[in-house]
Amino acid sequence: MRTSLLARRSTRPVAYFGGAVLLALVFTALYIVFVRTITGQVADQLSYDGAENGWRSVTPFTRRLLDAVPMVSVVIGLVLTGVITLVRRNWATLIVALAAAGAAAVTAQVLKYAILERPGLGVEGYAGNSFPSGHTTVAAASALVVFLVASPRTRAIVAAAGTSFAVAAGVATLANQWHRPSDVVAALLLVAFWGCLAGVVLSVRARDSGRADGAALNRRSPRWWLWLVPLVGLTGVTLAVTVLRASADSPGMLVAYVGGVIGIVGVGLVLAFAGTRLFARLP
């Protein structure tokens, strides 16, 4: 009875729908603050300008990473999801996961080029709208597919690896001055939003079929530090390289740049942890 009760609680669509609503609200607030207000634009642009330090320090690596993100993420995602699906035979989950990833990628382009606008508020710098980041969306969406088709036992590990890749791609776009920090954070939120909607579909399907992953229900939740350690390590390496190689003639912009990097990594950490807990028992 206890296992059955846990299964019903873990497959309630309202939890995933509530997560989607919350993410939509945060996404909207991020856009209003950092794109529609002068204070937000100044803060974003200061971090973007400070990325000149990142350009001098990590550009050779980040440029290769950026160029490889679309193809590598898609190839790795397809290979891993194909292997997992063949082993677990969860074809319906694969369809839902691919639909969510595709919707995230399309939504990012539609929002950036057709719906959202960046008003001219007198802030010097690039005036075009780049909210949200397409590169980061592709990387995060590919990780989302693998995360959804993976078993509950391995989702913490998949979340760690996928988030590391998506965050690295996002930081790379900032270091190469392709995107502002808010663009990257928005991309992570957008993918998480579609992930929650996928969770609604999967939870309804699991509830209607009466399926539950008993092994996952009887196991304790994975220790958070198991997937937090590689993300913290990634952050430390990125910041160390940037600070050690950066010039000291613009400390204000450097602080803003480092703050942008920390913000991107921090949001990635929160989303990975929340996603792991939310999907922990969903079969």
C-alpha positions in Angstrom: 0.0 0.0 0.0 2.8 2.4 0.9 4.5 1.8 -2.4 1.3 2.3 -4.3 0.7 5.6 -2.5 4.2 6.8 -3.3 3.6 5.9 -6.9 0.4 7.9 -7.1 2.1 10.9 -5.6 5.1 10.7 -7.9 2.9 10.5 -11.0 0.6 13.4 -10.3 0.5 15.6 -13.4 -0.2 18.7 -11.2 3.4 18.7 -9.8 4.9 18.9 -13.3 2.3 21.4 -14.5 3.0 23.5 -11.5 6.7 23.4 -12.3 6.0 24.5 -15.9 3.9 27.5 -14.7 6.7 28.5 -12.2 9.3 28.3 -14.9 7.2 30.4 -17.3 6.8 33.0 -14.7 10.5 33.1 -13.9 11.3 33.3 -17.7 8.9 36.2 -18.1 10.3 38.0 -15.1 13.9 37.5 -16.4 12.9 39.0 -19.8 11.1 42.0 -18.2 14.0 42.8 -15.8 17.0 42.2 -18.1 15.6 43.1 -21.5 12.8 45.7 -20.8 14.5 47.8 -18.1 17.5 50.0 -18.3 19.0 48.7 -15.1 18.8 45.1 -16.4 20.2 46.0 -19.7 23.1 47.8 -18.1 23.9 44.9 -15.9 23.7 42.4 -18.7 25.8 44.6 -21.0 28.4 45.1 -18.4 28.8 41.4 -18.0 28.9 41.0 -21.8 31.6 43.7 -22.1 33.5 42.0 -19.3 33.6 38.8 -21.3 36.4 40.5 -23.3 38.6 38.9 -20.5 37.1 35.5 -21.3 37.7 36.1 -25.0 41.4 36.5 -24.3 41.6 33.6 -21.9 39.5 30.8 -23.1 38.5 31.6 -26.6 40.5 28.9 -28.4 38.7 26.2 -26.4 35.3 27.9 -26.3 35.2 28.6 -30.0 35.8 24.9 -30.8 33.1 24.0 -28.2 30.6 26.5 -29.7 31.2 25.2 -33.2 30.7 21.6 -32.1 27.7 22.1 -29.8 24.9 21.6 -32.4 26.3 18.5 -34.1 27.9 17.0 -31.0 24.8 17.4 -28.8 22.5 16.0 -31.4 24.8 13.0 -32.2 25.5 12.2 -28.6 21.8 12.6 -27.7 20.6 10.3 -30.5 23.2 7.6 -29.7 22.5 7.6 -26.0 18.7 7.7 -26.4 18.8 5.0 -29.0 20.8 2.7 -26.8 18.7 3.4 -23.7 15.5 3.0 -25.6 16.6 -0.3 -27.2 17.5 -1.7 -23.7 14.4 -0.4 -21.9 12.0 -0.5 -24.8 10.4 2.8 -23.7 9.4 4.0 -27.1 6.5 6.2 -25.9 8.8 8.0 -23.6 11.3 8.5 -26.4 8.6 10.1 -28.6 7.5 12.5 -25.8 11.2 13.4 -25.1 12.0 14.1 -28.7 8.8 16.2 -29.0 9.8 18.3 -25.9 13.3 18.8 -27.2 12.1 19.8 -30.7 9.5 22.2 -29.2 12.2 23.8 -27.0 14.5 24.4 -30.0 11.6 25.8 -32.2 10.2 28.0 -29.3 13.6 29.5 -28.7 13.9 30.7 -32.4 10.3 31.9 -32.5 10.6 33.9 -29.3 14.0 35.4 -30.3 13.1 36.4 -33.8 9.4 36.8 -34.0 7.9 37.6 -30.5 10.4 39.1 -28.0 11.9 42.5 -28.7 14.8 44.4 -27.1 13.8 48.1 -26.7 16.4 50.8 -27.2 17.0 52.3 -23.8 20.2 54.2 -24.5 22.6 51.4 -23.4 25.7 51.2 -25.5 26.5 47.9 -27.1 24.9 45.3 -29.2 21.2 46.4 -29.6 19.8 43.2 -31.3 17.7 40.8 -29.4 19.5 37.6 -28.5 17.1 36.3 -25.8 17.1 33.3 -25.5 20.4 31.6 -26.6 19.9 29.0 -29.4 23.2 27.2 -28.8 22.4 26.7 -25.1 18.9 25.5 -26.0 20.2 22.9 -28.3 22.7 21.6 -25.8 20.2 21.5 -22.9 17.4 20.0 -25.1 19.7 17.1 -26.1 20.5 16.5 -22.5 16.8 16.6 -21.7 16.0 13.7 -24.1 18.6 11.5 -22.5 17.4 12.5 -19.0 13.8 11.6 -19.8 14.4 8.2 -21.3 16.9 7.2 -18.6 15.8 5.0 -15.7 15.1 6.7 -12.4 18.2 5.0 -10.9 20.5 6.8 -13.4 18.8 10.1 -13.8 21.0 11.9 -11.2 24.1 10.9 -13.2 22.5 11.9 -16.5 21.4 15.2 -15.0 25.0 15.9 -13.8 26.5 15.1 -17.2 23.8 16.9 -19.3 23.8 20.0 -17.1 27.6 20.2 -17.2 27.5 20.2 -21.0 24.7 22.7 -21.3 26.3 25.0 -18.8 29.6 24.8 -20.5 28.0 25.7 -23.8 26.2 28.6 -22.2 29.3 29.9 -20.5 31.1 29.6 -23.8 28.6 31.8 -25.6 29.2 34.5 -23.0 33.0 34.1 -23.1 32.9 34.5 -26.8 30.5 37.4 -26.6 27.8 35.7 -28.5 25.2 36.1 -25.8 24.4 37.9 -22.6 24.0 36.0 -19.3 20.2 36.4 -19.3 20.1 34.8 -22.8 21.8 31.7 -21.5 19.7 31.5 -18.3 16.5 31.9 -20.4 17.5 29.0 -22.6 18.0 26.7 -19.6 14.6 27.8 -18.2 12.9 27.2 -21.6 14.2 23.7 -21.9 13.2 23.0 -18.3 9.7 24.3 -19.0 9.2 21.8 -21.9 10.7 19.1 -19.7 8.0 19.7 -17.2 5.3 19.6 -19.9 6.8 16.3 -21.0 6.5 15.2 -17.3 2.8 16.0 -17.4 2.3 13.7 -20.4 4.5 10.9 -18.9 2.9 11.1 -15.5 -0.6 10.8 -17.0 0.5 7.8 -19.0 2.1 6.2 -15.9 -1.0 6.9 -13.8 -3.4 5.5 -16.4 -1.4 2.4 -17.0 -0.8 1.8 -13.2 2.9 1.5 -13.8 5.5 2.4 -11.2 9.1 1.8 -10.9 9.2 -0.2 -7.7 12.9 -0.4 -7.5 13.1 3.4 -7.7 10.5 3.8 -5.1 12.3 1.6 -2.6 15.7 3.3 -3.1 16.8 6.4 -1.3 17.2 9.5 -3.4 20.7 9.9 -4.8 23.1 12.0 -2.7 23.1 15.4 -4.3 26.8 15.9 -4.0 27.4 13.0 -6.5 26.3 15.2 -9.3 27.1 18.6 -7.7 30.8 17.8 -7.6 31.4 17.8 -11.3 29.4 21.0 -11.8 31.3 22.8 -9.1 34.6 21.6 -10.6 33.5 22.9 -14.0 32.7 26.3 -12.5 36.0 26.4 -10.6 38.0 25.6 -13.7 36.1 28.2 -15.8 36.5 31.0 -13.2 40.2 30.1 -12.5 41.2 30.3 -16.2 39.3 33.5 -16.7 40.6 35.3 -13.6 44.2 34.2 -14.1 44.3 35.2 -17.7 42.2 38.4 -17.5 43.6 41.9 -17.5 43.2 44.0 -14.4 42.3 47.3 -16.2 38.6 46.7 -16.0 37.8 45.2 -12.6 34.1 46.3 -12.7 33.4 44.5 -15.9 35.4 41.5 -14.8 33.3 41.2 -11.7 30.2 41.4 -13.8 31.5 38.8 -16.1 32.3 36.4 -13.3 28.9 37.1 -11.7 27.3 36.2 -15.0 29.2 32.9 -15.1 28.2 32.1 -11.6 24.6 33.0 -12.3 24.5 30.6 -15.3 26.1 27.8 -13.3 23.9 28.5 -10.3 20.7 28.2 -12.4 22.0 25.0 -14.0 22.6 23.6 -10.5 19.1 24.4 -9.3 17.4 23.1 -12.3 19.4 19.9 -12.3 18.7 19.2 -8.6 15.0 20.1 -8.9 14.6 18.0 -12.1 16.3 15.0 -10.4 14.0 15.2 -7.4 10.8 15.8 -9.5 11.5 12.9 -11.8 13.0 10.6 -9.2 10.2 8.1 -9.1 8.5 8.7 -12.5 8.8 5.3 -14.4 
